Amino acid sequence: MAALSNLKYTDLYEILLKLPDIESYDLPKDDIGKTDDLFICALGFEDRCLHIPEIITAIGNYSATHSIYFEYSTNQSDNELNKPRLLEALESFSDQVWPIPCDTDEFPSQLRTLLGGVTPIKDTACITFDISVCSSRLLVTCLTILLEFDFNLRIVYSEANIYHPTEEEYNTNPEKWTQDEELGVARGVSAVTPSPDHPGSRRDNLPESVIAFPTFKPERVRAIIAHIDPPLIIRPNQRVIWLIGKPHLEEDHWRSKIQLTINRIPSSEPVYEVTTFDYKESLKLLENIYQTLESKYHINIAPLGSKMQSLGVVLFWYIRPEISIIFASPLEYNAIQYSEGCKATWRIDFGSLTDIRSFLNQVGELTVHDS
């Protein structure tokens, strides 16, 4: 038997060093002569829905064999305004373009079937996924499914120039961002949906806990908490852990403070600030919280935060599939006052997802090392 001193435990912090960082995406330089098997994006109402596809088109040095774009059931008339330009861009660099409704129960199986059809083209197909206007639910579902395949994956992202509420808007009318009858960035809750791809495992009848990434209207995260365990709304008793998003630009840091007010988070409850921009920080914090909770509670995640935070959630679930993920969709978004423009583009080159899975599978492993 190996001596205990020869056993090595692999923790998450070692694996984080092997995962790629988010980097500036220089569209003219980074895409010269690049060819993908599949380009993925979503049709939305924000300006940045079009930003990356249209710049790629203008450059003219990128091609993809196929493109797919996801269609939402919310704000359909608003989204349709961007559809002609998006289609024109996708058709300019792709041989085939397919739409996929993404809010149906059949969506996960349809996406798996489509991705399975891409796989035989090459031993390792190359995919670029533009997540700029992906909802948290869509992003978590898609990335989880992509991790099942042996693709080379690149994620690209357009950062909005203006996010609402601005500081002036909030200070002028704070109630607009806290009351359900006011629109703000969104209104109401159409459905609370436990993710069929992230059911978790409930062991030993443990009580429920919730790790909540809140947004700038309180009703969706409160609906998720009530769905999981209604008494937690009134008496959270340290079982609701709040992860407040901290923007990466200093001039936007005020937004993390108003999330506390908007979501009426009691001062007695655990609150952590986590950057909206570094998925590794979210992954690391989730693991730290997991280590303190996993023997006492069944852990649920309400992933209503930023896109990079949602990426961290996906990788965390891959390591800890016993946790559950719960979604909540709004009745409608405020297309007029959600975000404006685009000020920067970013990319994460994951490369081989086979390698990414291999890295993540090492977390918690015990290996024997020669002395």
Secondary structure in CASP SS format (residue, H / E / C, confidence):
PFRMAT SS
TARGET T0000
AUTHOR 0000-0000-0000
METHOD secondary structure of the structure
MODEL  1
M C 1.00
A C 1.00
A C 1.00
L H 1.00
S H 1.00
N H 1.00
L E 1.00
K E 1.00
Y E 1.00
T C 1.00
D C 1.00
L H 1.00
Y H 1.00
E H 1.00
I H 1.00
L H 1.00
L C 1.00
K C 1.00
L C 1.00
P C 1.00
D C 1.00
I C 1.00
E E 1.00
S E 1.00
Y C 1.00
D C 1.00
L H 1.00
P H 1.00
K H 1.00
D H 1.00
D C 1.00
I C 1.00
G C 1.00
K C 1.00
T E 1.00
D E 1.00
D E 1.00
L E 1.00
F E 1.00
I E 1.00
C E 1.00
A E 1.00
L E 1.00
G C 1.00
F C 1.00
E C 1.00
D C 1.00
R H 1.00
C H 1.00
L H 1.00
H H 1.00
I H 1.00
P H 1.00
E H 1.00
I H 1.00
I H 1.00
T H 1.00
A H 1.00
I H 1.00
G C 1.00
N C 1.00
Y C 1.00
S E 1.00
A E 1.00
T E 1.00
H E 1.00
S E 1.00
I E 1.00
Y E 1.00
F E 1.00
E E 1.00
Y C 1.00
S C 1.00
T C 1.00
N C 1.00
Q H 1.00
S H 1.00
D H 1.00
N H 1.00
E H 1.00
L C 1.00
N C 1.00
K H 1.00
P H 1.00
R H 1.00
L H 1.00
L H 1.00
E H 1.00
A H 1.00
L H 1.00
E H 1.00
S H 1.00
F H 1.00
S E 1.00
D E 1.00
Q E 1.00
V E 1.00
W E 1.00
P E 1.00
I E 1.00
P E 1.00
C C 1.00
D C 1.00
T C 1.00
D C 1.00
E C 1.00
F H 1.00
P H 1.00
S H 1.00
Q H 1.00
L H 1.00
R H 1.00
T H 1.00
L H 1.00
L H 1.00
G H 1.00
G H 1.00
V H 1.00
T H 1.00
P H 1.00
I H 1.00
K C 1.00
D C 1.00
T C 1.00
A C 1.00
C E 1.00
I E 1.00
T E 1.00
F E 1.00
D E 1.00
I C 1.00
S C 1.00
V C 1.00
C C 1.00
S C 1.00
S H 1.00
R H 1.00
L H 1.00
L H 1.00
V H 1.00
T H 1.00
C H 1.00
L H 1.00
T H 1.00
I H 1.00
L H 1.00
L C 1.00
E C 1.00
F C 1.00
D C 1.00
F C 1.00
N E 1.00
L E 1.00
R E 1.00
I E 1.00
V E 1.00
Y E 1.00
S E 1.00
E E 1.00
A C 1.00
N C 1.00
I E 1.00
Y E 1.00
H C 1.00
P C 1.00
T C 1.00
E H 1.00
E H 1.00
E H 1.00
Y H 1.00
N H 1.00
T H 1.00
N C 1.00
P H 1.00
E H 1.00
K H 1.00
W H 1.00
T C 1.00
Q C 1.00
D C 1.00
E C 1.00
E C 1.00
L C 1.00
G C 1.00
V C 1.00
A E 1.00
R E 1.00
G C 1.00
V C 1.00
S C 1.00
A E 1.00
V E 1.00
T E 1.00
P E 1.00
S C 1.00
P C 1.00
D C 1.00
H C 1.00
P C 1.00
G C 1.00
S C 1.00
R C 1.00
R C 1.00
D C 1.00
N C 1.00
L C 1.00
P C 1.00
E E 1.00
S E 1.00
V E 1.00
I E 1.00
A E 1.00
F E 1.00
P C 1.00
T C 1.00
F C 1.00
K C 1.00
P C 1.00
E H 1.00
R H 1.00
V H 1.00
R H 1.00
A H 1.00
I H 1.00
I H 1.00
A H 1.00
H H 1.00
I H 1.00
D C 1.00
P C 1.00
P H 1.00
L H 1.00
I H 1.00
I H 1.00
R C 1.00
P C 1.00
N C 1.00
Q C 1.00
R C 1.00
V E 1.00
I E 1.00
W E 1.00
L E 1.00
I E 1.00
G E 1.00
K E 1.00
P C 1.00
H C 1.00
L C 1.00
E H 1.00
E H 1.00
D H 1.00
H C 1.00
W H 1.00
R H 1.00
S H 1.00
K H 1.00
I H 1.00
Q H 1.00
L H 1.00
T H 1.00
I H 1.00
N C 1.00
R C 1.00
I C 1.00
P C 1.00
S C 1.00
S C 1.00
E C 1.00
P C 1.00
V E 1.00
Y E 1.00
E E 1.00
V E 1.00
T E 1.00
T C 1.00
F C 1.00
D C 1.00
Y H 1.00
K H 1.00
E H 1.00
S H 1.00
L H 1.00
K H 1.00
L H 1.00
L H 1.00
E H 1.00
N H 1.00
I H 1.00
Y H 1.00
Q H 1.00
T H 1.00
L H 1.00
E C 1.00
S C 1.00
K C 1.00
Y C 1.00
H E 1.00
I E 1.00
N E 1.00
I E 1.00
A E 1.00
P E 1.00
L C 1.00
G C 1.00
S C 1.00
K H 1.00
M H 1.00
Q H 1.00
S H 1.00
L H 1.00
G H 1.00
V H 1.00
V H 1.00
L H 1.00
F H 1.00
W H 1.00
Y H 1.00
I H 1.00
R C 1.00
P C 1.00
E C 1.00
I C 1.00
S E 1.00
I E 1.00
I E 1.00
F E 1.00
A E 1.00
S E 1.00
P C 1.00
L C 1.00
E E 1.00
Y E 1.00
N C 1.00
A H 1.00
I H 1.00
Q H 1.00
Y C 1.00
S E 1.00
E E 1.00
G C 1.00
C C 1.00
K C 1.00
A E 1.00
T E 1.00
W E 1.00
R E 1.00
I E 1.00
D E 1.00
F E 1.00
G E 1.00
S E 1.00
L H 1.00
T H 1.00
D H 1.00
I H 1.00
R H 1.00
S H 1.00
F H 1.00
L H 1.00
N H 1.00
Q C 1.00
V C 1.00
G C 1.00
E C 1.00
L E 1.00
T E 1.00
V E 1.00
H C 1.00
D C 1.00
S C 1.00
END
